Amino acid sequence: MLALFFSVIGAIANLNIQRSRLGRALAAVRDHPIAAEMMGINVFRTKIAAFGLATFYAGVAGALFGQYLEFVAIQAFNLGVSIQLLALIIIGGLGRVSGSILGAMFIIIIPEWLDTIVSLISESAGVLAPIRLGVFGLIIVVVLIYEPHGLARTWQRMVEWVLARIYRHA
C-alpha cells in the first residue's frame, strides 16, 4: 500500500510537471535541443533539472524496493532485475505515465499466468522453468514487433475507439 501511495503521488506529480513550463521545456530539449535553445530554453539547466527529477524518482523507488525486500544487498539487484525493469519501460511505452503502469502490469501478470499454465501442465515446475522463460521472452518480442510504441499507444487507441463509438451513437 505504501508503494501504491507513492506511485500515485509520483504519477500525479509527473503529469503536473509535464503540463508545466518545465515539462514543455523538457519535451522540447528531448525532441530538438537546438531548436529549443533557439527558442530561449536553457538546455543545460533543463538537462540538469531532468537529471535531478530522474534521480529523485529513482531514489524513492530504490527506498521502496529496499523496504519491500526488508534489506538492501547487491545480490538483490542482478542482471535479471535490470532486464526486467528495462523491458517494463520499453513494453509500456516511453515517455508516458500510462506506459509505466501498463508495462508493470504486463511484467507482473504474464509470468503469473505462465506459472499457472505450467502448474496445470506439469507437477514439477522446475523442468518447465526454462520453457516458461522462453515463452515470456517470445511474448515480449511479439509485443514489441506488433506495437513498437508500447502498450500505452494500444491503450490510447482503444480509448479513442470506445469514445468514437460512444459519441457516434449519442
N, C-alpha and C positions, 0 to 999 in steps of 0.2 A: 504494500500500500504506500510505503514511503517513496519507492521508486516511481510508482504511478503518479503520485502527487508532484514530484519534481519533474517528471516527464511532461505533465500537463502544463505546469508553470513555465517550463522551458519552451514548450511549443507555442504557448501564448506570447511569451516574450519574443520569440523568434518571428512570429507573424507581425507583431508590432514593430520590430526592428526593420523587417522587410518593407513596411509601409512608410517608414520614416525617411528623412533626408539621408541618413547614414545608409539605410538599406538600398536606396536608389543609387547612391554613390558606390556601394559595394557591387551592385549589379553592373553598373557602368564600367567599373575597373575590371571586373571579371570578363565582361564581353569584349570591350575595346578600350584598353588602358590609354592609348594615345589620344583617342577621341575624348575620353573622359578628362584627360589632362588639358586638352584644348578648351574644354567647357568650363575650366576653372576648378576642377576637383583636384585636391592634393592627393596624388596617387600614393605617395609614400605613407602619409598619415592614414589613409584609408586601408592600406595593406597592414599597417600596424594595428589598427582597430580590428580588422578581420582576424589577425593572429591572436589578439587579446581575447576576443569573443570565443574563438575556437578553443583556446587553452582553458578558458573558464568552463565551457561546456564539457570538455574532456576531463577536467579536474572534478567536476560534480559527478560525472559518470563513473570515474575511477573510484571516488569515495563511495558511491552507492554500490558499485561492484564489490569493493572491499568489504562493505557492510554485509552484502549478500553472502560472500564467501566466509565471513567471520574471521578471516585472517588475510594477510597480504603476503604472498610469496611469489617469487619469479616463476615458479612452476605453473602457476595459475594462468599465466599469460604466454602460452605457447603459440606455435605457428598455426595450429588448427583454429584457435580462437581468433587470431588475426585474419585468417582467410574467411572465417565465418562472418566477422564484422564487415570486412570489405565486400563480401557477397551481399550482405544485408543492404548496404548503401547502394550498390550498383543495381540490384534487383528492384529495390524500392523506387529508385529514380533519383537522379542527382538534383540537388537544389530545391527540393520540395519537402515540407514537413510531412505531408501525407505519404510521401515516398519512404521516409524513415519508418513510419508506423506500419505501412503495408509490408515493407521489407522485413521488419522484425517479426510480424505475424507469419510471414512466409517461412522464415528461418526457424521459427519455433514449431509451427503447426505441421509442416510437411514431414520432418523427421518423426514426429509423434505418430502421424498416420502410417508412415512406413514401418515404425516399430510395431504398431498394432497389426498390420498386414503380415509382418514377419512372424509375430507370435501366433497368428492364426495358421500360418503355413507349417511352421516347424516348432518343435518343443525346445530345441537348442538354438537360441538366437545367436550364439557365438559363431556358428557355422555360416549363417547368412549375413553377418555384420558387414563383410566386405561388399557383398552384393547390394546391401541397403545403401552403403556409402556411394557405390557406383550409380545406383538409381537416383539418389539425391543429386549427384553431380550432373547426371543426364537431364534431370528436371530443370536444374539451374541453366544449363546450356540451351535447352529448348525455350525457356522463358526469355533468355537474352536474345535468341535468334528471332523469335516472333514479336517481341516487344523490347527493342533496344533502348527505349527511353524509360523503361521501368514500369512497375505496376501502378505508379501514380498516374501515368498517362492513360492506362487502361481504365482506372477508376474514374478519371476525368471524362473520358469518352462515354462510360456507362451513365454517369450522372447527366451529361448533356443529352444523351439519348432518351433517358427517362423524362427529363424536363421537357424535351421537344414533344414527346408523346402526350404528356400531361397538358401542355399549353395548346397543342393542336386539337385535343378533344374538348378543351374548356371553352 
